[in-house]
Amino acid sequence: MRLTFEGGKADRLAGGMLPLPMADRSEPHLDDAFAAETSRITARRAGLGLGFVLGLAAVAGLLELAYYPDRLGKLVAAFTTEVMVCAAALLAIRGGRLGRFVVPITSAAAVAVVVCMTLYVAWAGASGDALAIALVLALSGVALLCPWGPRGQVPLALGTLAAYLLALAGGVRGGLPVPYGILCVGGGAVTSILGALFLDLHRRAIFHQRVLLERRRDEQLATLYDVTRTVAATLELQDVLRLVCQSMLHALGVERLWLFWRESPDGDLRALAAERRDDQVALTDLHGDPACWEPLLRAGASRVPALLEPTGEEIAALGGSGALPARVLRLPLEFRSALVGLILAEVGEHRGAVETSFLDFAATLGNSAAMAIANARLYALVREHRAELQRLSNKRLDVVEEGMRRISRELHDGTCQALMAIKLDLVLLERQLPADAAALHGSVRDVRDQVLDVMHSVRQMSHLLHPPVLDDFGAVAAIESIAEKYRETSGPEVRVDCSDPAMRFTPAVELLLFRVFQEGLANIVKHAAASRVDVRLTREPEVVLLEIEDDGRGFDAHAYFRTPSPSAGLGLVSMRERVAHFGGVLRVSSRPGSGTRILVRVPVEPFARTKAATAS
């Protein structure tokens, strides 16, 4: 077998399983998403960053107060201003209208605190060395606590350096030479900018990698959903195998694979080779000794997917299917602790970098494929058992029909003939009686009449079991004859309407139509209390329709077929079995008080009209 079909989802299914690419840093939506995440993190850490600057100012102020108590008023004024600036910045950030400007607002607040510290030093005549140390600590701490990157750190560093230079120009001095202080603050500014830059690059790389992982996870979930939906779209085993090969090729992103499976738990191994060619997949049966493939399943008994070099058994099994792969994925197909098959897929060397993720995804796909194959095998088994049950049921029906035909023939040819002989003997006996034995003549005539009644009843019973008119003139004539008998016996008025009274079918179909009519009419007489029964026979191009409708009391047909009562009998069930035997359909429509309608649709082939005759 060789099948070729297109793989419409190839690009999408295979895309989720290629090696993880590097992020394209020029994607606008990724840059916008990273900027939004930076703003969210800065908003959460703004209080921590500004709090660090305030804490640094507070510690420096306490040290200043310890050595210079007379500067308390100036310290309080400066610190109060710093607190007010930070509080205003935090309130602005928490507000909805200015929330998107969180980085500029936080950076400006930090610069304002630095400026306040510088103004205090200039106002109080404090040490320039202490100011330089505080500014360097502020630059380093804020760069670590607020991950805003160069966008926020450069303004802070430049503002801090400018404030320090202005303080020096205003006469602020320390114990060290002025160049030392400039070098210290300038170096701290440059270092903080570089640190913020590299931290931003590191965060950006992590963010892009996380986005790619999330994208890959979504693609894998979509692929898994597509594969599961695809392989579960049918229960026919051959279709399931084809879909499994197609889906696994596209989902795993491989070019070739080999599928080994058993059609039944105790059956022989079979194998398929699948190869992707552009947008098409070609399937080919592998021919060989199934016993040579058994070691493959024993090797897959570990039930764990693995990327390995082909073993000797695998090389022998794949020897006739083109160039051998250098590396294969061994994927056992397990369902409910039972190994239903094995997939060997040719993989490239690039799988080593993402081997764990690839194997996990392959195992998940393998579970879906194993479930689909197991369900298809179970469906095939159920269908086989159903066919066997149908065969036994058909055989039972055939045995019943043959028995009824034999009894009918025996009653007609044996019992009726014996009763006819008794009647003739009674006639002869009556002739031999003396003329003056009037009482005896009357007794003989009574016995003869009783024998005639019994013979008539036996003949009627023989016709009900299997009427000869059915074999001679067909189902229409047999149905009309039964309807006439019911009309003669004061039963319900049975009307037969047929588009072609002379139409004939195969004997089996005619017997089926007669038995359905007979059983339906018996149910109507027994349960429906109907006064009228309409029977319609219609021929369509490939089917014959038999419709039986009465005006009786009716019943709940849905409830009957859903949960039949034990006392309801097997009439409708027997009719349905008979119709199903010929691939037909029986439908019952009924409601309490609305009568009953039975519709039978049976596929037929016309019967040669060599013996056909028009029913009168």
Secondary structure, DSSP 8 states (H G I E B T S, - for coil): -EEEEE-TTHHHHHHTTS------TT-HHHHHHHHHHHHHHHHHHHHHHHHHHHHHHHHHHHHHHHH-GGGHHHHHHHHHHHHHHHHHHHHHHHSSSSGGGHHHHHHHHHHHHHHHHHHHHHHHT--HHHHHHHHHHHHHHHHHH---THHHHHHHHHHHHHHHHHHHHTT---SS-HHHHHHHHHHHHHHHHHHHHHHHHHHHHHHHHHHHHHHHHHHHHHHHHHHHHHHTS---HHHHHHHHHHHHHHHHT-SEEEEEEESSTTS-EEEEEEEEETTEEEEEE--S-HHHHHHHHHHGGG---EEE---HHHHHHTTTSSS--SSEEEEEEEETTEEEEEEEEE--GGGGGGHHHHHHHHHHHHHHHHHHHHHHHHHHHHHHHHHHHHHHHHHHHHHHHHHHHHHHHHIIIIIHHHHHHHHHHHHHHHHHS-TT-HHHHHHHHHHHHHHHHHHHHHHHHHHHHS-HHHHHH-HHHHHHHHHHHHHHTT--EEEEEES-TT--B-HHHHHHHHHHHHHHHHHIIIII--SEEEEEEEE-SSEEEEEEEE-S----HHHHHHS--GGG-SHHHHHHHHHHHTT-EEEEEE-TTS-EEEEEEEE--B--TTS-----
